[in-house]
Amino acid sequence: DAKTTQPPSMDCAEGRAANLPCNHSTISGNEYVYWYRQIHSQGPQYIIHGLKNNETNEMASLIITEDRKSSTLILPHATLRDTAVYYCIVRVNNDYKLSFGAGTTVTVRA
Amino acid sequence: KAGVTQTPRYLIKTRGQQVTLSCSPISGHRSVSWYQQTPGQGLQFLFEYFSETQRNKGNFPGRFSGRQFSNSRSEMNVSTLELGDSALYLCASSLGAGSSTEAFFGQGTRLTVV
């Protein structure tokens, strides 16, 4: 599996956009970028995923660079409930395993 | 529709005992995966089942085993429990139809080995 690199932590002001970076320079052509988050003591929650195009859903937007070596998860209007550990995962095609790294601990402050 | 259900939510066992954890996937999902989460090692993949067959296995000793039933419900078993097996055990279900399907996690079973 391609490895991902994320900053260990970041703070965000409530109501502002949170931009979470992820580097995956060894990603191969058939690997998808997934984002999950885990709120304290709960199971991880799926946020969004993409292959090469930018994606948007009701939770977030995913921006993938043209060379696919990095991506950014954007939470458009962060709330206190968005405080969580965010995981960027690159998933091998037809491999149902999710390889979680350390993630980014995002703290949204009022 | 109902989410992924894991039972029990909390469990305390003694070293040397064995334990069985249960996971009921979302209706229609045929893939069930299990993960172990500890403060030191983070989230680690245990194994994945699809249509009653184990398709993927993580790097865990043989004391960790699992199975899936015809209704897609899954169980995992840990024998000869060690203190280091204390962890949050998470189950995830997905359609299992391709690599671009998202996984939905349950709330987990918190196992404490004393």
Interface residues (C-beta under 8 A of the other chain):
Chain A: N30 Y32 Y34 S41 Q42 G43 P44 Q45 Y46 H49 L51 Y87 R91 V92 N93 N94 D95 Y96 K97 L98 S99 F100 G101 A102
Chain B: V4 S31 S33 Y35 G42 L43 Q44 F45 E48 F50 R55 N56 G58 L88 L90 A92 S94 G96 G98 S99 S100 E102 A103 F104 F105 G106 Q107 G108
